[in-house]
């Protein structure tokens, strides 16, 4: 989620704060930048919600901010560079900078680059961040306190958002340091999650992306039988039912049963499964599940149960020790599995990760070349899959109404920001559509990523949100 996008969605709250407290000079103005993954975005939402409840004004113009909070990502080197660039830019506008989030766990690294930042605070320490803000710029008067929805402020468009069901991770993948940054798995209670989902739906949210570091691991720490299946069963009782979309789900027996919820219309028929590789040797080095033949069997079984299932995955190319044969195994897997969407990342060292010490370092140019080859293969597969949708009608959710009067939408098979879009250039005379509406449209054209469609009608309900046209 780009910074400018979520700032826009906060502007209404900020203007309300300004208007209510325009006569007071004691209200500190706080700027916030959220970098990295959706899980980080949820952390930023929670922090901003508390700040606003306490009466702070959320300031989009950092030249007018008393303090700027930068929720950083430090997972891979490009993310670290982006975080440092953002700190530099913020420092040009504001004297008080608080660095928080994943990169904040590496205090010495941050202070070596920017010794004059006001504070460096690691992830999951919202109370510490709030205390640092208070120490730097004080607290607003009680009259400035605001009422914030129980599900908090949204930094996404108002019709979709992310719902984080757990913190941390119990796995120890060789390329990852998330457990070091965010600790072991800590699941939220089903009651707490369902209450947030119900509040979001009551606010008009039509699509909820369920996220965690490993969503399929949800509930493991409870040791009482709670798991992703029992959570999905509870989410199925949320009314009116939104689109529930699952992200970061790893192949397992539990997922075999999860497909039934998709076939029954409780969860969207969409699985985000980060497989990372297909060579059993490389998967073993990564400390990931390594029975790729079993994974293929599972995928075929899932599609038998739920024929319209969409599967998205990510792969790493050039992991230390990856040979040409390993890469060929990855290509063969992608050809056989015929995944719907694929993201590819050339391997990058993560400071503190076990893989940094592995032998067989693959040259950077080879990592990049293999990523290019893999994506070219996937583009061919994706182009064929999208072409098969031509002349078919799908239910879609509208993300944008363009200035020219067209629409940018998605079917249930596309997640926002990471998958393709559907463009509708014009509407029939008299048609009324707004962002967040549900429509029917016929696919007319496509490339390897995106589609074009012809608008048929607006099917947005007035009393309920249908899962799909059945």
C-alpha atoms as one frame of an Amber mdcrd trajectory, in Angstrom:
protein
   0.000   0.000   0.000   1.622   3.241  -1.054   1.861   6.018   1.498  -0.148
   8.518  -0.558  -3.063   6.094  -0.849  -3.621   5.571   2.846  -2.994   9.199
   3.718  -5.895  10.110   1.497  -8.213   7.777   3.412  -7.190   9.382   6.693
  -7.876  12.909   5.506 -11.466  12.880   6.692 -10.404  12.024  10.236  -7.674
  14.653  10.173  -9.980  17.428   9.011 -12.448  16.491  11.731  -9.665  16.788
  14.297  -8.555  20.155  12.982 -12.047  21.585  12.939 -12.874  20.384  16.424
  -9.671  21.709  17.957  -8.747  24.656  15.767  -8.669  27.008  18.741  -6.204
  24.918  20.717  -2.441  25.168  20.360  -1.778  22.176  22.578  -2.687  19.453
  20.074   0.452  17.769  18.736   0.436  16.829  15.062   1.801  13.397  14.191
   2.859  12.150  10.765   2.935   8.415  10.070   4.566   6.436   7.258   3.810
   2.716   6.911   6.255   0.642   4.868   6.372  -3.046   4.013   3.775  -5.782
   4.121   0.058  -5.738   5.018   0.936  -7.053   8.479   2.925  -3.871   9.045
   0.007  -1.852   7.702  -2.283  -3.383  10.337   0.214  -2.378  13.040   0.156
   1.185  11.702  -3.635   1.214  11.707  -3.720   0.142  15.353  -1.174   2.762
  16.355  -2.958   5.572  14.520  -6.257   4.488  16.070  -4.810   4.920  19.568
  -3.191   8.243  18.672  -6.468   9.605  17.329  -8.423   8.332  20.338  -5.992
  10.252  22.544  -6.624  13.395  20.495  -3.487  13.678  18.383  -3.941  15.195
  14.924  -2.718  12.938  12.133  -0.756  15.216   9.814  -0.232  14.461   6.146
   2.109  17.407   5.608   5.282  16.484   7.460   6.457  20.112   7.390   3.638
  20.754   9.855   4.168  17.635  11.952   5.624  17.806  15.455   6.844  14.224
  15.155   6.944  11.664  12.333   6.644   7.922  13.008   8.146   5.611  10.387
   6.949   2.006  10.625   9.784   0.317   8.770  10.396  -2.978   7.024  13.784
  -4.636   7.411  13.154  -8.066   5.967  15.363  -7.841   2.862  18.024  -5.373
   1.815  15.853  -3.430  -0.675  13.326  -2.905   2.143  16.095  -1.624   4.414
  17.194   0.810   1.715  13.614   2.031   1.287  13.337   2.534   5.048  16.567
   4.552   5.160  15.454   6.655   2.187  12.157   7.371   3.930  13.933   8.392
   7.139  16.085  10.802   5.113  13.076  12.351   3.398  11.165  12.736   6.656
  14.172  14.383   8.319  14.119  17.103   5.683  10.663  18.116   6.920  10.575
  17.302  10.639  13.119  17.374  13.446  11.553  14.615  15.563  11.689  11.207
  13.876  10.755   7.934  15.577  11.887   4.801  13.743   9.779   1.761  14.634
   8.884  -1.650  13.201  11.169  -4.402  11.914  14.202  -2.226  11.176  13.737
  -0.707  14.617  14.900  -4.034  16.072  18.358  -3.203  14.684  18.947  -0.066
  16.723  22.706   0.128  16.182  22.252  -0.161  12.422  19.747   2.688  12.353
  21.774   4.942  14.671  24.922   4.330  12.633  23.121   5.812   9.642  20.998
   8.412  11.464  22.369   9.095  14.970  20.046  12.047  15.563  16.668  10.304
  15.253  14.576  10.775  18.377  13.987   7.080  19.092  14.464   3.628  17.585
  11.861   1.072  18.696  11.350  -2.525  17.553   8.119  -4.164  16.349   5.216
  -4.977  18.642   6.005  -2.171  21.103   3.082   0.199  20.604   3.084   1.305
  24.260   6.756   2.249  23.999   6.057   4.252  20.827   3.172   6.105  22.497
   5.374   6.915  25.484   8.090   8.245  23.175   5.552  10.457  21.372   4.312
  11.821  24.715   7.862  12.537  25.895   8.694  14.380  22.671   5.584  16.463
  22.020   3.287  16.049  25.006  -0.335  14.896  25.152  -3.466  16.566  23.766
  -6.043  17.945  26.202  -8.956  15.685  27.131 -11.333  17.775  25.025  -9.420
  16.649  21.923 -10.094  12.937  22.474 -11.910  11.266  19.588 -14.225   8.317
  19.208 -12.644   5.639  17.026 -14.451   2.478  15.793 -13.596  -0.666  17.746
 -11.989  -2.119  14.611  -9.851   1.002  14.317  -8.847   3.380  11.567  -8.423
   1.895   8.090  -5.499   2.876   5.891  -7.005   0.996   2.959  -9.944   2.053
   0.791 -13.094   1.770   2.924 -14.471  -1.308   1.142 -11.574  -3.682   1.892
  -9.057  -4.209   4.650  -6.731  -6.680   6.360  -7.506  -8.730   9.472  -4.432
 -10.031  11.303  -5.228 -13.212  13.228  -1.821 -13.893  14.821   1.551 -12.369
  15.581   4.977 -13.943  15.245   5.963 -17.331  13.845   7.082 -20.710  15.231
   9.003 -21.744  12.100  12.707 -21.135  11.554  13.161 -20.814   7.790  16.813
 -20.309   6.856  16.180 -17.120   4.855  13.921 -15.434   7.430  14.379 -13.609
  10.743  10.719 -12.906  11.535  10.785 -14.992  14.755  13.762 -12.913  15.917
  11.957  -9.679  15.068   8.415 -10.513  16.157   8.735 -13.516  18.439   6.986
 -16.874  18.450   3.427 -17.513  17.318   0.755 -15.703  19.337  -2.771 -16.268
  18.047  -5.719 -14.007  18.785  -8.875 -15.560  20.198 -11.635 -16.500  17.784
 -14.082 -14.288  19.688 -11.792 -11.277  19.325 -11.236 -11.863  15.606 -14.930
 -12.390  14.855 -15.858  -9.261  16.802 -13.460  -7.199  14.688 -14.752  -8.763
  11.463 -18.344  -8.039  12.474 -17.508  -4.414  13.246 -15.718  -4.025   9.909
 -18.731  -5.376   8.029 -21.042  -3.056   9.963 -18.874  -0.178   8.699 -19.386
  -1.250   5.093 -16.241  -3.301   4.481 -17.011  -5.863   1.760 -13.701  -7.701
   1.514 -11.525  -8.866   4.411  -8.037 -10.283   3.813  -7.120 -12.695   6.601
  -3.374 -12.503   7.287  -0.653 -13.767   9.622   2.938 -14.823   9.185   1.555
 -18.337   8.631  -2.243 -18.297   8.647  -2.454 -22.092   8.504  -0.606 -22.199
  11.843  -3.349 -20.208  13.559  -4.306 -21.573  16.980  -1.375 -23.997  17.293
  -0.199 -22.174  20.419  -3.567 -22.614  22.163  -3.201 -26.411  22.358  -6.996
 -26.779  22.639  -8.048 -27.740  19.123  -8.444 -24.167  17.908  -7.202 -23.864
  14.329  -7.872 -22.151  11.022 -10.837 -24.443  10.368 -12.613 -23.515  13.591
 -11.861 -19.865  12.869 -13.317 -20.087   9.353 -16.406 -21.792  10.746 -16.869
 -18.862  13.125 -16.204 -16.280  10.410 -18.923 -17.967   8.349 -21.437 -16.660
  10.888 -20.512 -13.009  10.327 -23.467 -11.174   8.797 -23.806  -9.798   6.262
 -21.056 -12.044   4.909 -18.153 -10.244   3.215 -15.564 -11.690   0.886 -13.091
 -13.462   3.204  -9.747 -13.993   1.460  -6.962 -16.113   3.004  -3.299 -15.160
   2.638  -0.042 -16.877   3.678  -1.440 -20.405   3.909   1.039 -23.279   3.822
   0.189 -26.718   2.317  -0.998 -29.151   4.992  -3.734 -31.644   5.815  -5.632
 -28.785   7.424  -5.745 -26.932   4.099  -7.207 -30.048   2.469 -10.221 -29.580
   4.736 -10.184 -25.812   4.282 -11.034 -26.199   0.600 -14.502 -27.382   1.634
 -15.195 -23.945   3.131 -14.348 -22.453  -0.272 -16.556 -24.869  -2.132 -19.386
 -24.069   0.294 -18.987 -20.315  -0.279 -17.832 -19.391   3.227 -14.330 -18.349
   2.122 -13.286 -17.070  -1.302 -11.860 -19.804  -3.578  -8.426 -18.195  -3.394
  -5.292 -19.553  -1.749  -2.088 -17.585  -1.259   0.458 -20.375  -0.708   4.107
 -19.219  -0.415   5.904 -22.352  -1.637   9.293 -20.593  -2.131  10.824 -23.394
  -4.263  10.171 -26.824  -5.805  13.531 -28.564  -5.488  13.405 -30.840  -2.453
  17.116 -30.263  -1.883  16.703 -26.476  -1.830  13.567 -26.695   0.306  15.523
 -28.741   2.824  18.249 -26.088   2.864  15.539 -23.460   3.354  14.141 -25.554
   6.236  10.782 -25.683   4.480   8.431 -28.653   3.839  10.120 -30.594   1.040
   7.771 -33.194  -0.451   6.962 -31.381  -3.680   5.259 -34.414  -5.259   2.871
 -34.463  -2.323   2.285 -30.738  -2.844   1.376 -31.351  -6.483  -1.039 -34.091
  -5.450  -2.615 -31.717  -2.965  -3.075 -29.002  -5.577  -4.805 -31.438  -7.926
  -7.019 -32.648  -5.086  -7.933 -29.067  -4.131  -8.974 -28.329  -7.709 -11.097
 -31.460  -7.822 -12.993 -30.350  -4.710 -13.221 -26.689  -5.768 -12.801 -26.402
  -9.574 -12.696 -22.597  -9.628  -9.944 -22.380  -6.988  -7.285 -19.750  -7.689
  -3.795 -20.439  -6.320  -1.150 -17.780  -5.889   2.437 -18.469  -4.782   5.862
 -16.869  -4.398   9.259 -18.330  -5.272  12.854 -17.400  -4.517  15.446 -17.771
  -7.277  19.176 -18.041  -6.650  19.005 -19.310  -3.077  22.528 -20.287  -1.911
  23.368 -23.685  -3.384  20.735 -23.537  -6.139  22.067 -25.327  -9.230  20.792
 -25.325 -12.789  19.121 -28.654 -12.042  17.354 -27.189  -8.991  16.126 -24.290
 -11.095  14.900 -26.657 -13.808  12.934 -28.539 -11.156  11.312 -25.239 -10.168
  10.404 -24.464 -13.785   8.986 -27.949 -14.286   6.886 -27.600 -11.159   5.441
 -24.275 -12.323   4.620 -25.818 -15.729   2.894 -28.792 -14.100   1.106 -26.969
 -11.290  -0.293 -24.275 -13.616  -0.610 -21.764 -10.783  -2.819 -18.772 -11.436
  -0.560 -16.046 -10.043   3.140 -16.126  -9.162   5.520 -13.651  -7.591   9.277
 -14.148  -7.886  12.073 -12.693  -5.775  15.784 -13.004  -6.512  17.420 -14.170
  -3.280  18.735 -11.412  -1.044  20.691 -11.823   2.182  18.791 -10.929   5.344
  21.034  -9.794   8.161  20.966 -12.465  10.858  19.491 -15.227   8.670  21.093
 -18.681   8.662  21.281 -18.788   4.860  23.847 -15.981   4.844  26.489 -18.510
   5.926  25.617 -21.132   3.311  28.107 -22.156   0.644  27.305 -21.968  -3.056
  26.419 -18.279  -3.316  24.684 -17.677  -6.648  25.901 -14.553  -8.500  23.450
 -11.664  -8.445  23.114 -11.589 -12.247  22.195 -15.296 -12.241  19.552 -14.756
  -9.541  18.025 -11.958 -11.586  18.160 -13.939 -14.841  16.469 -16.939 -13.274
  13.744 -14.704 -11.850  13.188 -13.265 -15.335  12.960 -16.725 -16.920  10.514
 -17.936 -14.274   8.289 -14.887 -14.689   8.270 -15.237 -18.474   7.076 -18.818
 -18.060   4.381 -17.768 -15.604   3.255 -14.934 -17.867   2.538 -17.502 -20.596
   0.503 -19.584 -18.146  -1.333 -16.563 -16.793  -2.133 -15.253 -20.267  -3.728
 -18.587 -21.190  -5.742 -18.743 -17.972  -7.057 -15.200 -18.362  -7.882 -15.768
 -22.042 -10.135 -18.623 -20.934 -12.299 -16.061 -19.139 -13.193 -14.199 -22.344
 -16.955 -13.867 -22.977 -17.710 -15.042 -19.430 -19.535 -12.983 -16.815 -18.133
 -12.473 -13.333 -19.093 -10.728 -10.161 -16.593  -7.967  -9.377 -15.856  -5.432
  -6.676 -15.137  -1.860  -7.787 -11.899  -0.355  -6.456 -11.849   2.886  -8.451
 -14.211   5.079 -10.440 -11.961   6.971 -12.844 -12.238  10.658 -13.715 -13.283
   9.580 -17.220 -16.211   7.608 -15.829 -14.699   4.142 -16.188 -14.093   1.507
 -13.520 -11.165  -0.456 -12.116 -12.445  -3.639 -10.530 -11.457  -7.155  -9.460
 -13.130 -10.547  -9.497 -12.958 -12.831  -6.465  -9.864 -14.373  -8.082  -7.734
 -11.227  -7.666  -6.448  -9.757  -4.407  -5.845  -5.996  -4.262  -2.371  -4.611
  -4.975  -0.698  -7.963  -5.767  -2.861  -9.451  -8.550  -4.288  -8.106 -11.793
  -7.179  -5.720 -12.339 -10.220  -5.499 -14.589 -10.681  -2.257 -16.526 -14.102
  -1.103 -17.709 -13.699   1.927 -19.955 -17.277   3.181 -19.981 -20.685   2.680
 -18.427 -24.084   2.631 -20.104 -26.124   5.812 -19.882 -27.778   6.132 -16.499
 -25.631   3.502 -14.773 -24.607   4.512 -11.270 -21.602   2.886  -9.634 -19.395
   3.910  -6.722 -16.234   2.493  -5.202 -16.944  -0.639  -3.197 -20.000  -1.595
  -5.261 -20.488  -5.120  -6.556 -21.137  -5.413 -10.281 -21.527  -7.983 -13.035
 -19.298  -7.583 -16.069 -18.241  -9.660 -19.076 -14.538 -10.177 -19.796 -13.717
  -8.985 -23.320  -9.909  -8.982 -23.477  -6.800  -9.700 -21.393  -3.028  -9.866
 -21.333  -0.769 -11.803 -18.969  -1.816  -9.757 -15.932  -4.958  -7.682 -16.440
  -8.344  -7.860 -18.126 -10.849  -5.616 -19.830 -14.596  -6.029 -19.428 -18.026
  -4.744 -20.445 -20.304  -3.537 -17.664 -23.589  -5.411 -17.326 -25.219  -4.193
 -14.127 -24.750  -3.078 -10.550 -25.715  -5.881  -8.155 -24.838  -4.147  -4.891
 -27.366  -5.309  -2.286 -29.124  -2.945   0.074 -29.615  -5.438   2.889 -26.924
  -8.073   2.491 -23.626  -8.815   0.769 -23.788 -11.949  -1.384 -20.675 -14.067
  -1.541 -21.100 -14.895  -5.200 -23.646 -15.423  -7.915 -24.474 -19.080  -7.603
